[in-house]
Amino acid sequence: MKKTLEGIVVSNKMAKTVVVKISSKSAHPIYKKLIKREKKIKADIGSLSPNLGDRVRIVGTRPISKDKHFKVMEVLKSGSA
């Protein structure tokens, strides 16, 4: 099964590529405090054209370039940017 993630587009200045910010929350193993973690992932856009602030679903693929391993599957919600 391919890895699917949801995130928000933070940059669309590159050709055929967007940067998606993935946020996750998890409890600390000892102190049980919620820790917020964020990761930025480069994703191929194909024929879609997501804008800044859009919520998108990305799916893992074979390596497309040195640091591009995901592809935008769909735009879930348009941003207000």
C-alpha positions as CSV (number, residue, x, y, z in Angstrom):
1,M,0.0,0.0,0.0
2,K,1.3,3.4,-1.0
3,K,1.9,6.1,1.7
4,T,-0.7,8.9,1.5
5,L,-0.3,12.1,3.5
6,E,-2.3,15.4,3.8
7,G,-0.7,18.8,4.1
8,I,-0.8,22.4,3.1
9,V,1.1,23.9,0.1
10,V,3.7,26.4,1.3
11,S,5.5,27.1,-1.9
12,N,4.7,26.7,-5.6
13,K,7.5,28.7,-7.2
14,M,9.3,25.7,-8.8
15,A,8.3,24.3,-12.2
16,K,6.2,21.1,-11.8
17,T,6.9,21.0,-8.0
18,V,5.2,22.2,-4.8
19,V,6.4,22.1,-1.2
20,V,3.8,20.6,1.2
21,K,4.0,21.1,5.0
22,I,2.9,18.0,6.9
23,S,1.9,18.5,10.5
24,S,1.5,15.7,13.1
25,K,0.9,15.6,16.9
26,S,2.1,12.8,19.1
27,A,2.4,12.4,22.9
28,H,5.8,12.4,24.5
29,P,6.6,8.8,25.6
30,I,7.4,9.8,29.2
31,Y,5.8,13.2,29.9
32,K,2.7,12.7,27.8
33,K,2.7,16.3,26.6
34,L,1.6,16.7,23.0
35,I,4.4,17.5,20.6
36,K,3.7,19.2,17.3
37,R,6.1,18.2,14.5
38,E,6.2,19.6,11.0
39,K,8.0,18.3,7.9
40,K,8.3,19.9,4.4
41,I,8.0,17.5,1.5
42,K,8.5,18.3,-2.2
43,A,5.9,16.8,-4.5
44,D,5.3,16.6,-8.2
45,I,2.1,18.3,-9.4
46,G,1.6,16.5,-12.8
47,S,-1.4,18.2,-14.5
48,L,-2.8,19.8,-11.3
49,S,-2.1,23.4,-10.3
50,P,-2.4,23.8,-6.6
51,N,-2.0,27.3,-5.2
52,L,-0.5,28.6,-1.9
53,G,-2.5,27.5,1.1
54,D,-4.3,24.7,-0.6
55,R,-4.9,21.5,1.3
56,V,-3.7,18.6,-0.8
57,R,-3.3,14.8,-0.6
58,I,0.0,13.4,-1.7
59,V,1.0,9.8,-2.4
60,G,4.4,8.2,-2.4
61,T,5.9,7.1,-5.7
62,R,9.2,6.0,-7.2
63,P,12.0,8.7,-6.9
64,I,11.2,11.4,-9.5
65,S,14.4,13.4,-8.7
66,K,17.0,13.8,-6.0
67,D,14.5,14.9,-3.3
68,K,11.1,14.4,-4.9
69,H,9.4,11.1,-3.9
70,F,5.8,12.1,-3.7
71,K,3.1,13.1,-6.2
72,V,0.0,15.4,-5.6
73,M,-3.1,13.1,-5.9
74,E,-5.8,15.7,-5.4
75,V,-6.6,19.2,-4.1
76,L,-8.9,18.8,-1.1
77,K,-9.6,22.4,-0.2
78,S,-8.7,25.7,-1.8
79,G,-6.7,28.1,0.4
80,S,-7.5,31.7,1.1
81,A,-4.2,33.0,-0.2
